[in-house]
Amino acid sequence: MPIHIANDTKQHHVVSYRLRGEDSKDLQGPFYLEIPSGRQIDVGHGWAPRQRQFFIEQIEQQGARDAAEAHAKMGKHLGLLYRDNGVIEEDEIKMGHDQVVDTQERRSAQQATRAAAGFDRAVNGATRGKRKAKETEVEVEQLNAPHERPKGDEVAFKIGFDSEGRAPLPSIA
């Protein structure tokens, strides 16, 4: 039975892997799989169970997740789903894509918060222990391209830093 791998992102993925031969020290490869955006491929026809398990371990190291996990909150998900006992369903691919988008949005918010903290340190750097301002507030707002209509899910928040340079949680603008 083949192993199915689905790419639930909007980018092509190239997966590299090796296979073990009959001798567990004998490695074959490297081999490469190109998985187009939104597509599913199958590999592993005729592989031994040990080879299948070794392959799954390798793709998990590259960020692949079992398709059964798509029904629950996956946390950080980078965009590959696999199933070794059947085909990955369309709704699982869609749920996986939603998880990828969520991961990207969280990463974007973290980077914006770090940039705001860097701005605060640059503007209010400790000059003999004194800050230049009692408070600093940074506003982050996602802009759309001129030809795009607002979708209603644009990023917009403010983050403020107190006199000690500590930031409370970002507030939604």
Buried (B, 14 or more C-beta within 10 A) or exposed (E): EBBBBBBBBEEEBEBEBEBBEEEEEEEEEEEEEEBEEBBBBEBBEEBEEEBBEBBBEBBEEEEBBBBEBBEEEBEEBBBBBBBBEEEBBEEBBEBBBBBBBBBBEEEEBEEBBEEBBEBBEEEBEEEEEEBEEEEBEBEBEEEEEEEEEEEEEEBEBBBBBEEEBEBEEBEEE
